[in-house]
Amino acid sequence: MATSNPLTKQFLLAAKYQEIHALKQLQNSCASLTKLGDFVHQLQKERAMSNIFLASNRERFKTQLQEQIPLSSSAQTAFYDSLKQTFINDNADTGHTRLFNLITYSLQTLDALPELRNQIAQQNISAVHATQSFTQLIASLLNIILEAADGASDPKITRLLVAFFNFMQGKEYAGQERACGAQAFAASKFTTEQKQQLAHFVQEQNHSFDFFNEYADAHLLKCFATLTTHQVNNQVDQLRSLLQKLDDENAQPLSQLSEVWYEVTTTRIDIMHKIEQNIADQLIDTAAMQIACAQ
């Protein structure tokens, strides 16, 4: 509607400026989420390796774990740098108290990571408790994405953020399944409770990916097809069946299969990580397009 009132025009321009500013801030936030995803990906690997190391009484994955920790630390540093560039600067947006509090909480929980690694190295912690500790750290990081989605005002970006969160949540359940199975194979035994837990992880993966499919566009669904049609899924299903045949008094030594399980499930999760990166790239591109339209 046309108007000749100067004050009205000023407020229209001010509203558009606020929209552009919010979109630019959201674009920067999406870049930080990419670094967050990379860090989570490395922590998920470290969790599984730690499980094999602990459950096999230091017999397996000692070298791999020692090589993985610097990779996790490097991804953590990149994530921290991105947080500072995005949120701790003169141009940082205000009014995101919940998001800032969640980031603060995540950083506080990550302070426990060096001690956790020390306990693992000394075998002063069980595989179960180590897994729980890593999972809590990762959960606090994923909550940042959920809050970012809740605070987004642009509907296209909100939809992508919801797809991003649900996909990363599904990937996290796949990571928990990898850690759980790695522990079972390394110890050559699997309790009824652990079998139920493994089935739960599979069910929750499917549930999260169903939500992702609801919010993903045609391009992301095509990316997702690279996972669902990959032959590695058949290998994972075969190993899942083998795990279900184990019991808590299994006499057959299957520790060597922990490495096979890790490699196969990691191949599948690495495919997920590439899809996750595609979602993050699309988030940044969509924010750029929305900025151009607003301008």
C-alpha atoms as one frame of an Amber mdcrd trajectory, in Angstrom:
protein
   0.000   0.000   0.000   1.446   3.358  -1.052   1.951   6.041   1.588   3.155
   9.603   1.607   3.753   9.770   5.347   7.548  10.258   5.854   7.487   8.518
   9.228   5.797   5.472   7.726   8.470   5.272   5.039  11.181   5.535   7.678
   9.698   2.632   9.609   9.331   0.559   6.433  13.009   1.101   5.695  13.926
   0.385   9.324  11.935  -2.860   9.248  13.688  -3.929   6.047  17.065  -3.056
   7.563  16.277  -5.202  10.612  15.247  -8.068   8.327  18.516  -7.867   6.378
  20.554  -7.616   9.581  18.791 -10.676  11.044  19.394 -12.644   7.843  23.081
 -11.761   7.816  23.406 -12.816  11.441  21.596 -16.044  10.624  23.938 -16.632
   7.686  26.919 -16.280  10.016  25.268 -18.586  12.532  24.828 -21.237   9.825
  28.561 -21.093   9.158  29.154 -21.807  12.859  26.744 -24.740  12.681  28.936
 -26.261   9.970  31.896 -26.184  12.332  29.694 -27.593  15.080  28.763 -30.513
  12.825  32.415 -31.214  12.041  33.277 -31.219  15.754  30.384 -33.549  16.612
  31.481 -35.888  13.812  34.962 -36.211  15.335  33.604 -36.691  18.867  31.342
 -39.466  17.593  34.369 -41.269  16.165  36.318 -40.789  19.380  33.413 -42.225
  21.389  33.341 -45.442  19.331  37.125 -45.843  19.411  37.138 -45.321  23.181
  34.519 -48.055  23.548  36.594 -50.574  21.621  39.723 -49.598  23.543  38.026
 -49.982  26.939  35.960 -53.088  26.176  38.977 -54.936  24.717  41.179 -54.138
  27.752  43.490 -51.886  25.702  44.089 -54.608  23.125  42.431 -52.780  20.226
  42.270 -49.251  18.826  44.950 -47.779  21.109  46.833 -46.231  18.166  43.659
 -45.152  16.348  42.383 -43.427  19.480  45.681 -41.594  19.997  45.487 -40.372
  16.394  41.821 -39.385  16.697  42.141 -37.106  19.741  44.158 -34.407  17.881
  41.530 -34.478  15.100  38.773 -33.915  17.658  40.775 -31.134  19.308  41.425
 -29.422  15.970  37.697 -29.496  15.123  36.934 -28.149  18.593  39.319 -25.213
  18.078  37.754 -24.422  14.685  34.296 -24.499  16.290  35.389 -22.164  19.090
  36.953 -19.737  16.609  33.747 -19.691  14.598  31.689 -19.002  17.724  33.881
 -16.026  18.595  33.712 -14.595  15.085  29.943 -14.988  14.908  28.722 -14.064
  18.375  31.490 -12.224  20.262  31.941  -9.085  18.189  30.626  -5.534  17.896
  28.162  -6.503  15.151  26.736  -9.499  16.982  22.964  -9.576  17.255  21.240
  -9.131  20.609  18.120 -10.718  22.014  19.292 -14.340  21.871  19.667 -14.995
  25.587  18.577 -18.647  25.374  20.993 -19.373  22.542  23.881 -17.736  24.379
  23.013 -19.652  27.555  22.958 -22.938  25.630  26.346 -22.182  24.083  27.682
 -21.327  27.548  26.362 -24.609  28.943  27.920 -26.572  26.069  31.297 -24.924
  26.615  31.112 -25.716  30.324  30.363 -29.396  29.675  33.260 -29.573  27.205
  35.632 -28.507  29.979  35.303 -32.089  31.270  36.652 -33.580  28.025  40.393
 -33.638  28.986  39.646 -35.476  32.252  37.371 -37.925  30.423  40.197 -38.719
  28.001  42.590 -39.202  30.891  40.212 -41.657  32.580  39.879 -43.584  29.320
  43.654 -43.736  28.839  44.103 -45.038  32.395  41.061 -47.335  32.104  39.558
 -45.737  35.193  36.119 -45.615  33.563  33.881 -48.277  32.028  32.927 -48.299
  28.356  29.303 -47.670  29.348  30.117 -44.583  31.433  32.523 -43.250  28.809
  29.768 -43.545  26.201  27.316 -41.729  28.460  29.796 -38.899  28.986  30.461
 -38.439  25.263  26.735 -38.637  24.505  25.946 -35.899  27.017  28.591 -33.647
  25.458  27.183 -34.219  21.980  23.589 -33.678  23.128  24.493 -30.251  24.523
  25.998 -29.317  21.146  22.968 -30.521  19.160  20.695 -28.409  21.355  22.421
 -25.326  19.921  21.052 -26.233  16.482  17.571 -26.752  17.912  17.646 -23.317
  19.542  18.963 -21.720  16.340  15.984 -23.198  14.479  13.584 -21.925  17.123
  15.025 -18.397  16.891  15.037 -18.152  13.087  12.416 -15.819  11.613  12.712
 -16.687   7.909  10.403 -19.643   7.038  12.703 -21.147   4.368  15.700 -21.103
   6.677  13.631 -22.362   9.611  12.533 -25.343   7.533  16.128 -26.130   6.579
  17.287 -25.796  10.185  14.609 -28.243  11.334  15.723 -30.668   8.607  19.340
 -30.126   9.683  18.628 -30.828  13.351  16.619 -33.986  12.653  19.254 -35.307
  10.278  22.049 -34.666  12.790  19.930 -36.293  15.491  19.513 -39.368  13.287
  23.250 -39.398  12.651  23.864 -39.189  16.396  21.682 -42.252  16.988  23.739
 -44.003  14.291  26.848 -42.940  16.211  25.420 -44.339  19.449  24.637 -47.588
  17.648  28.225 -47.726  16.380  29.575 -47.238  19.919  27.183 -49.800  21.418
  27.992 -52.463  18.818  31.715 -51.769  19.038  31.594 -52.380  22.773  29.669
 -55.645  22.323  32.025 -57.068  19.707  35.144 -55.971  21.608  33.886 -57.681
  24.772  32.446 -60.674  22.817  29.212 -60.501  24.783  25.911 -58.688  24.520
  23.255 -58.516  27.242  19.510 -58.454  26.648  19.445 -54.855  27.836  22.121
 -53.894  25.300  20.199 -55.647  22.515  17.132 -53.591  23.402  19.270 -50.471
  23.433  20.673 -51.259  19.981  17.155 -51.795  18.610  16.150 -48.462  20.151
  18.994 -46.678  18.356  17.900 -48.166  15.025  14.282 -47.181  15.635  15.212
 -43.617  16.610  17.408 -43.259  13.518  14.456 -44.122  11.316  12.202 -41.786
  13.295  14.623 -38.845  12.933  15.150 -39.454   9.225  11.370 -39.586   8.705
  11.166 -36.081  10.190  14.057 -34.994   7.981  12.193 -36.243   4.902   9.192
 -34.104   5.854  11.225 -30.884   5.866  13.857 -31.590   3.202  13.484 -30.248
  -0.331  14.010 -32.225  -3.560  17.764 -31.559  -3.617  18.308 -32.805  -0.061
  16.096 -35.840  -0.652  18.297 -36.702  -3.613  21.348 -36.383  -1.354  19.656
 -38.622   1.216  19.132 -41.270  -1.471  22.921 -41.718  -1.637  22.649 -43.130
   1.890  19.508 -45.244   1.567  20.639 -46.921  -1.661  24.251 -47.553  -0.605
  25.338 -51.180  -0.309  26.897 -50.521   3.102  23.391 -50.756   4.592  23.316
 -54.482   3.780  26.628 -54.974   5.584  25.351 -53.091   8.627  22.180 -55.226
   8.681  24.252 -58.431   8.571  26.378 -57.309  11.508  23.275 -56.208  13.410
  21.904 -59.742  13.029  25.177 -61.192  14.273  25.089 -58.913  17.320  21.614
 -60.134  18.216  22.970 -63.713  18.352  25.517 -62.786  21.024  24.672 -63.231
  24.700  26.266 -62.187  27.983  28.055 -65.540  28.319  29.207 -65.966  24.747
  32.182 -68.319  24.511  33.166 -67.423  20.981  35.842 -64.694  20.779  34.594
 -61.986  18.403  36.800 -59.098  19.460  38.350 -58.855  15.997  34.899 -58.078
  14.585  34.837 -54.824  16.554  37.143 -53.341  13.912  34.964 -54.660  11.076
  31.863 -53.219  12.754  33.612 -49.895  13.268  34.756 -49.656   9.637  31.374
 -50.583   8.175  29.316 -48.307  10.427  31.835 -45.488   9.968  31.491 -45.762
   6.180  27.744 -45.290   6.627  28.137 -42.389   9.062  30.700 -40.691   6.817
  28.068 -40.686   4.060  25.713 -39.041   6.547  28.355 -36.417   7.310  28.588
 -35.485   3.616  24.800 -35.072   3.490  24.986 -33.001   6.666  27.551 -30.725
   4.975  25.227 -30.377   1.964  22.434 -29.223   4.277  24.758 -26.695   5.933
  25.878 -25.360   2.527  22.269 -25.010   1.442  21.499 -23.106   4.643  24.234
 -20.572   3.881  23.182 -20.263   0.218  19.520 -19.827   1.151  20.393 -17.111
   3.649  22.413 -15.325   0.934  19.453 -15.502  -1.481  17.044 -14.190   1.148
  19.420 -11.303   1.868  19.587 -10.451  -1.833  15.787 -10.489  -2.079  15.437
  -8.259   0.987  17.980  -5.809  -0.358
